[in-house]
Amino acid sequence: MTNKLRTIILVIAGAIVAFFFNVYILENILIPDPCYYHVRTTSLLFDVFYSTPTYNGGHPMPTSLNIVLSLIIGGILGLVIANYLNKRYARVS
């Protein structure tokens, strides 16, 4: 596998893994009871990363910023791993 292809695959995989980690694991840890926010006000930090729209029943859902940051962080982690692997395989061959 070429270095360029390995890098592209790992950046995309890192972004996808970070997105699913954010939506399915981190969100459940940070928001164990979504109904808690029906009658309570949220902080500014919470409002930056989550919105409570009426069409979702007042339950928190990730904002666009939350999703974009997750994808960027995952892509950067994938890039770091790809660079490490590319250097490692360059030494071997």
PEHUGI-V585389 format. One record per residue. N is the residue number from 1. RES is the residue in three letters. SS is DSSP state (H for helix, E for strand, L for the rest). Layout:
BEGIN
N,RES,SS
N,RES,SS
END
This chain:
BEGIN
1,MET,L
2,THR,L
3,ASN,H
4,LYS,H
5,LEU,H
6,ARG,H
7,THR,H
8,ILE,H
9,ILE,H
10,LEU,H
11,VAL,H
12,ILE,H
13,ALA,H
14,GLY,H
15,ALA,H
16,ILE,H
17,VAL,H
18,ALA,H
19,PHE,H
20,PHE,H
21,PHE,H
22,ASN,H
23,VAL,H
24,TYR,H
25,ILE,H
26,LEU,H
27,GLU,H
28,ASN,H
29,ILE,H
30,LEU,H
31,ILE,L
32,PRO,L
33,ASP,L
34,PRO,H
35,CYS,H
36,TYR,H
37,TYR,H
38,HIS,H
39,VAL,L
40,ARG,L
41,THR,L
42,THR,L
43,SER,L
44,LEU,H
45,LEU,H
46,PHE,H
47,ASP,H
48,VAL,H
49,PHE,H
50,TYR,E
51,SER,E
52,THR,L
53,PRO,L
54,THR,H
55,TYR,H
56,ASN,H
57,GLY,L
58,GLY,L
59,HIS,L
60,PRO,L
61,MET,E
62,PRO,E
63,THR,L
64,SER,H
65,LEU,H
66,ASN,H
67,ILE,H
68,VAL,H
69,LEU,H
70,SER,H
71,LEU,H
72,ILE,H
73,ILE,H
74,GLY,H
75,GLY,H
76,ILE,H
77,LEU,H
78,GLY,H
79,LEU,H
80,VAL,H
81,ILE,H
82,ALA,H
83,ASN,H
84,TYR,H
85,LEU,H
86,ASN,H
87,LYS,H
88,ARG,H
89,TYR,H
90,ALA,H
91,ARG,H
92,VAL,H
93,SER,L
END
